[in-house]
Amino acid sequence: MTPLSEILQSSTPIVADSYALYGLATAHGPASGALREAVEEGRLTLTIPSVVLAVAHSMRSCGEEDCSQDHDPGSPARLDTLCGLPGVEVVALDGASAARAGSLYGACVEANYHGAEILAACHATAVAHERGHRLLTTARARYCYVLADFHVLDGRKVIL
């Protein structure tokens, strides 16, 4: 796992999963706020798979059980604002990449892990792996990455 401070000092692009994207869009917590600021200032390049964006748009809270922060119902508008910043790229997967993400999701379903956030995690993993980027996620999203199939991200996962 890569320390957050290293991300803030690096020019390496990062791929966000749906939980991390929600946090960045709403500047939810100090780490998310610092990363959002880095994106706004052009110090950090963010890649967002289109499936991740769709799932983040459906989220109405961060999902953290012990979170006491208010969750603004305007998060979809904040996502749109974030996606419009320079250095933010929303990408659609090509056929081969989508098939890899689908295969990874299939393995998750076989292990009885399924849902929109896991599908988004599979897409984020495919993009991060193919581009050699780091993956930004949250502690809440750990359940999305329980299978050994996610080993392709070893050492490149950043948890907010």
C-alpha positions as CSV (number, residue, x, y, z in Angstrom):
1,M,0.0,0.0,0.0
2,T,1.3,3.4,-1.0
3,P,1.3,6.2,1.6
4,L,-1.0,9.1,0.8
5,S,1.9,11.6,1.2
6,E,3.7,9.9,-1.6
7,I,0.7,10.4,-3.9
8,L,0.6,14.1,-3.1
9,Q,4.3,14.5,-3.9
10,S,4.2,12.4,-7.1
11,S,3.0,13.2,-10.6
12,T,1.9,9.7,-11.2
13,P,-1.8,9.5,-12.3
14,I,-4.3,7.7,-10.0
15,V,-7.5,5.8,-10.7
16,A,-10.3,6.2,-8.2
17,D,-12.9,3.6,-7.3
18,S,-16.5,4.7,-6.5
19,Y,-16.0,5.1,-2.7
20,A,-12.8,7.2,-3.3
21,L,-14.5,9.2,-6.0
22,Y,-17.4,10.1,-3.7
23,G,-14.9,11.2,-1.1
24,L,-12.9,13.3,-3.5
25,A,-16.0,14.9,-5.0
26,T,-17.3,15.9,-1.6
27,A,-13.9,16.5,0.0
28,H,-15.1,14.0,2.6
29,G,-12.4,14.0,5.3
30,P,-8.9,15.6,5.5
31,A,-7.2,13.1,3.1
32,S,-9.9,13.4,0.5
33,G,-9.8,17.2,0.9
34,A,-6.0,17.3,0.3
35,L,-6.3,15.1,-2.8
36,R,-9.2,17.1,-4.2
37,E,-7.1,20.3,-3.7
38,A,-4.1,18.6,-5.5
39,V,-6.5,17.8,-8.5
40,E,-7.9,21.3,-8.5
41,E,-4.4,22.8,-8.5
42,G,-3.2,20.4,-11.3
43,R,-0.7,18.6,-9.2
44,L,-2.6,15.3,-9.5
45,T,-4.1,13.6,-12.5
46,L,-7.2,11.5,-11.9
47,T,-8.6,8.8,-14.1
48,I,-12.2,7.7,-13.6
49,P,-13.7,4.7,-15.4
50,S,-17.2,5.5,-16.6
51,V,-18.7,2.7,-14.6
52,V,-17.1,4.1,-11.5
53,L,-18.6,7.5,-12.2
54,A,-22.1,6.0,-12.7
55,V,-21.9,4.1,-9.4
56,A,-20.6,7.1,-7.5
57,H,-23.5,9.1,-8.9
58,S,-25.9,6.7,-7.2
59,M,-24.2,6.9,-3.8
60,R,-25.8,9.1,-1.1
61,S,-23.2,8.6,1.6
62,C,-19.6,7.5,2.1
63,G,-20.8,4.2,3.5
64,E,-18.5,4.4,6.6
65,E,-20.3,3.0,9.6
66,D,-18.6,5.3,12.1
67,C,-18.9,8.4,10.0
68,S,-20.5,11.4,11.8
69,Q,-20.1,13.9,8.9
70,D,-23.2,15.2,7.1
71,H,-23.7,13.8,3.6
72,D,-24.8,16.5,1.2
73,P,-27.6,15.5,-1.2
74,G,-25.8,17.5,-3.8
75,S,-23.0,15.0,-4.3
76,P,-23.9,14.2,-8.0
77,A,-23.4,17.9,-8.9
78,R,-20.0,17.8,-7.0
79,L,-19.0,14.8,-9.0
80,D,-19.8,16.6,-12.3
81,T,-17.7,19.6,-11.1
82,L,-14.8,17.3,-10.2
83,C,-15.0,15.6,-13.6
84,G,-14.8,19.0,-15.3
85,L,-11.5,19.9,-13.8
86,P,-8.3,19.9,-15.9
87,G,-6.3,16.7,-15.3
88,V,-9.5,14.6,-14.7
89,E,-10.1,12.0,-17.4
90,V,-13.3,9.9,-17.6
91,V,-12.6,6.8,-19.6
92,A,-14.7,4.1,-21.2
93,L,-13.1,0.7,-21.3
94,D,-12.5,-0.9,-24.7
95,G,-13.8,-4.4,-25.4
96,A,-10.8,-6.3,-24.1
97,S,-10.6,-4.2,-20.9
98,A,-14.3,-4.5,-20.3
99,A,-14.0,-8.3,-20.7
100,R,-11.2,-8.4,-18.1
101,A,-13.2,-6.3,-15.7
102,G,-16.2,-8.6,-16.3
103,S,-14.1,-11.7,-15.7
104,L,-12.9,-10.3,-12.4
105,Y,-16.5,-9.4,-11.5
106,G,-17.5,-13.0,-12.4
107,A,-15.0,-14.4,-10.0
108,C,-16.4,-12.0,-7.3
109,V,-19.9,-13.2,-8.0
110,E,-18.8,-16.8,-7.7
111,A,-17.4,-16.0,-4.3
112,N,-20.8,-14.4,-3.4
113,Y,-19.4,-10.8,-3.6
114,H,-21.6,-8.7,-5.9
115,G,-23.1,-5.3,-6.3
116,A,-22.5,-2.0,-8.1
117,E,-19.5,-1.0,-5.9
118,I,-17.8,-4.3,-6.6
119,L,-18.4,-4.0,-10.4
120,A,-17.0,-0.5,-10.2
121,A,-14.0,-1.8,-8.3
122,C,-13.4,-4.4,-11.0
123,H,-13.4,-1.6,-13.7
124,A,-11.1,0.6,-11.6
125,T,-8.7,-2.4,-11.1
126,A,-8.7,-3.1,-14.9
127,V,-7.8,0.5,-15.7
128,A,-5.2,0.9,-12.9
129,H,-3.5,-2.4,-14.0
130,E,-3.5,-1.6,-17.7
131,R,-2.2,1.9,-17.3
132,G,0.2,1.1,-14.5
133,H,-1.5,3.7,-12.2
134,R,-2.2,3.5,-8.5
135,L,-5.7,2.8,-7.3
136,L,-7.3,5.1,-4.8
137,T,-9.9,3.4,-2.5
138,T,-11.2,3.7,1.1
139,A,-11.2,1.5,4.1
140,R,-14.9,0.9,3.6
141,A,-14.3,-0.5,0.1
142,R,-12.0,-3.3,1.4
143,Y,-14.8,-5.9,0.8
144,C,-14.5,-5.1,-2.9
145,Y,-11.0,-6.4,-3.1
146,V,-11.0,-9.6,-1.0
147,L,-10.3,-12.0,-3.8
148,A,-6.8,-13.1,-4.8
149,D,-7.7,-12.0,-8.3
150,F,-6.9,-8.4,-7.2
151,H,-3.2,-9.2,-6.7
152,V,-2.4,-7.3,-9.8
153,L,-2.6,-4.1,-7.7
154,D,-0.2,-5.3,-5.0
155,G,1.8,-2.3,-3.8
156,R,-0.3,0.2,-5.9
157,K,-3.4,0.6,-3.7
158,V,-3.9,3.8,-1.7
159,I,-6.5,3.8,1.0
160,L,-7.9,7.2,2.1
